[in-house]
Amino acid sequence: MKHWTKSYGADVPQEINPDVYASIPGLFEHSVATYGDHPAFTCFGKTLSYSEIDSMSRNIAAYLQNKLGVSHGDRVALMMPNVPAFLIAMLGILRAGAVQVNVNPLYTPRELAHQLIDAEAETMIIFGGSTPVLAEIAAETPIRNIIVADLGDGSGLPIPSPQADTRLNGVLRFADALAEGAGIQFNPVELTGNDLAFLQYTGGTTGLSKGAALSHRNLLANIEQYKAFMPEALEPGKEVVIGALPLYHIFGLMLTLSYISVGGRNILIPNPRDMDAFINAIKDAKFSIMAGVNTLFSGMMMHPAFKEIDLSGYKVAIGGGAAVLPATSEKWKSLTGHHIKEGYGLSETSPVLCINPMSVTAFTGSCGLPVPSTEIKLLKADDTEAEPGEAGEICARGPQVMRGYWNRADANADAFTDDGFFRTGDIGVFDESGFLRIVDRKKDMIIVSGFNVYPNEIEAVAASMDGVAECACFGVPDEKTGEAVALFVVAIPGVEITADTVVAFCRDKLAAYKMPRHIRLVSELPKSNVGKILRRELRDQF
């Protein structure tokens, strides 16, 4: 069945051991014992060692356990950019035996409320700049404990940071939790691979996101799968990885943990959109690995200071979240000597299912080969298996695939085949060598700068606006973001609606990357004979 393994190369194993470590804290503690004095993370010019991260995360775990009553299996939400406090908080949450709910700091009050209520999270660790969003909806959520972090917390740097919104009562400070936790007994929690580690929220076809329930074993398996394909970029104690992908994004998180496991140094990038600061942070780091979306690589190469980056240690760049354009990879190769390696995965698969291994030096135009210990089959509309060269829905089974959606038995029934394969909703084709190419998306998902946007969610928001009779949303090509959101709106007869009023209405309810960039007011929408809106026809009209 695994016809792709013939393309693996001699050094890539066909199977991995997902139980090398019992848990993510177990992985981290092994790295501390092995690489204690090595640099672990650099941010804002300050470097912290593995031992320092160990001590601070232990203090946060002790504080959560003893002061806030967080116990095994409790959900703790973390809403923060890539700053030192994120890693310290994450390891503290997991060491306390809790489940981390990853929250996008760009979320609006509506999006945040749904996630906190759905996850039943009572404790939240949040960046001060995000507290106004929480203040809008805190009273309607289960949140009882709020710990607010500054940009410099954990690093000792006095970086000016936004203060907590004054509407929030009883706010705790991350710096105080660190200090107080140092004097409290930490009680290690015995975790197994089956314990939940993360709730990773992903778009839902009903417009509401669902929490992919990822276990410690899911993440640990994916780490070993990644390492099996990238042995040349995993030299113990030597690698430097650029952390430009958000840590609340599962790919950025998995990569970070992969390099923790080999004592690597991670350069955290709080805001990769600030290209001046980004280039300045990495130009002398002699980095070996970086990952990003197509737009990040493109933006880097357009920056005049790109030529100042020291590439003497560079080994590999990985593109994920959205397709890597051939022109981007060709230009990258002309400047660095190597093509960008494209991969493919989902929140539900921790996330990597396929990637182009290090042994493949050409740009394949595909998302690579399935990683070890992974089964992939392509199912046609009648659920029969597609032949090589035939298109079908990508369905995956392996140790990195989630156990299911959090508290969503209904969704799980639809998400898995009878024999346990997860239905991704993406349409792919295998070539004769086993490389997988994505050819379509069954779910009409839009990918904006690597972020998934689901049309049903946008439509649900726009349709709730007074005066809107119906609407339809779809993705259109965009030079800057890969795709952009287009929205066609039909007004109730006699009601005047403008594109500006639609934008103003949606702005408070949708994260910026979900906002419609193209709005057209039309008299009717094309429909099938059963009344289904035909998004493809609208794309053609556009």
Residue, then its C-alpha position, 0 to 999 in steps of 0.5 A: m500500500k505504501h508505494w511512496t517508501k521506494s522514494y525514501g532513500a537509504d537513510v529514511p526509516q519506514e516506521i518511527n517509534p512514537d514512544v521515545y518519550a512518555s510526554i512532552p515534559g519528558l522530552f524537555e527534561h531529557s533535553v535539559a539534562t543533556y543540553g542544560d547550559h546550551p542556548a535554548f531561545t533568543c528574543f529581543g537580543k536576549t538568550l535563555s539557556y535550557s536550564e533557565i527555561d526549565s527553572m521558570s517553567r517549573n515555577i509557573a507549573a507550581y503556581l498553577q497547581n498550588k495557587l490556582g488549583v490547576s490539575h491534571g486535564d484542566r484546560v488553560a488558554l494561552m493567547m500570546p505572540n512569539v515571546p519568551a513567556f509563551l514557551i515558559a507558560m507552555l512548558g509550565i502548563l504541560r508540566a502541571g498536567a493541564v491541556q493547553v488551548n492555543v489561542n490566536p492573538l488576532y481573534t475578535p471577541r466573538e471568536l475568543a468567546h466561542q473558543l473559551i466556552d467550548a474548551e471550558a477553560e477557567t484559566m488564561i495566560i494572555f499578552g497584555g495587548s490582547t486583554p481588551v478583546l478578553a475584557e469584551i467577553a470575559a463575563e460570558t466565559p468560564i474564565r476565573n483566573i487571568i495571568v497577564a504577560d509583558l513582552g519582556d517577561g522571563s527575559g529580564l528585559p524592561i520592554p514597554s508593554p500594553q497594560a491589562d484592560t482595566r475592565l478585567n478584575g483580579v488580574l495576576r501578573f506573569a512576573d509575579a507568578l514566576a517569582e511566587g512559584a519559585g518558593i512553592q513545591f512543584n508536584p510532578v504529574e505522571l503523564t502518558g502519551n494518551d494524555l491530552a496536550f493541546l486543543q488546536y482549534t480549526g475551522g468548522t463547516t458550520g461556521l464555528s471552530k472545533g478543537a482538535a484534541l491532540s495528545h502528547r503521543n500525537l505531537l511526539a510521533n510527528i516530531e519523530q516523523y519530521k526528524a526521520f525526513m530531516p536527519e541532516a538538519l538535526e545535528p545535536g546541540k548545533e542547529v539554529v532555527i528561526g521561529a517566525l511561524p506563530l507558536y500558537h500554530i501547530f506547525g510552528l509549535m511542532l518544529t520548536l519541540s523538534y529542535i528542543s529535542v536535539g538541543g537547538r537554539n530558537i530565534l523567536i520572532p514576535n512580529p514577522r511582518d516587521m521585516d526590518a526587525f525580522i531581518n535584523a534579528i536573524k542576519d547574524a544568527k547563522f541559522s540553519i533552519m527556517a519555516g514559513v509561508n510563501t508570502l514570508f519568503s517572498g517578503m524577505m527576498m524583496h527586502p534590501a537587507f536580505k543580502e546582509i544575512d549570514l547564510s554560512g550555516y543555512k541548511v533548509a527552508i520549509g514552506g507550509g500553510a499554503a502552496v509554495l509558488p515555483a517562482t518563489s522557490e526558484k528565486w530563493k534557490s538563486l539567493t541561498g543555493h537551495h529550493i524551499k521544501e514544501g510540506y502538507g498537514l493539518s491541525e488534526t494531524s499534529p500537523v505534518l502528513c507529507i514533506n519533501p525529504m532532505s534527499v530531494t534537492a529539486f523543487t517538486g511542485s508537490c507537498g512531498l512524500p507521506v512521512p514514516s508510519t503514516e498511511i494515506k489513501l485517496l478516496k473517490a466520491d463513492d469511497t473507492e480508492a483512487e489509482p495512482g494519477e487519479a484524484g481523490e480525497i486525502c485520508a490519513r491514518g497514523p500516530q500523529v492523527m488526533r483522537g477526534y474533536w473536543n466534545r464533538a461526537d457528531a463531527n467525529a462521525d463525519a471526520f473518519t472513515d469506518d476503518g479509522f482514516f481521517r478525511t482531510g477534505d483536500i483532494g490530491v493525486f499521487d504520482e508514480s514515485g509517491f509524491l502527493r500533489i494537492v489539486d483542490r479543496k473539498k471544503d472550499m477553504i481559503i488560505v490567507s497568508g497560511f491561515n485557514v479561512y472557512p467561507n461558512e464562517i464569513e457568510a454566517v457573520a455577514a448574513s447576521m447583518d441587518g439588511v442582508a438577504e443572503c451572501a456567498c464567500f470564496g477565495v480569489p488569487d492575491e499576489k501578497t497573501g496567496e488568496a484573499v476573501a471575496l464576498f458577494v452580498v444580496a440586500i433585502p429589497g428596499v434596504e441600502i447596503t454598501a461595501d463600506t457598511v459590510v466591512a464595518f460590520c464584519r470588522d468587529k467579528l472577524a480576525a483581520y486575515k478573515m476580513p473580506r477584501h473584495i465585496r460585491l453587491v449583487s441582485e441575486l446569487p447563482k444556485s443549483n436546482v436544489g438551491k445550493i449557492l454555486r461558489r464556482e460560478l461566482r469565482d468565474q464571474f469575479 
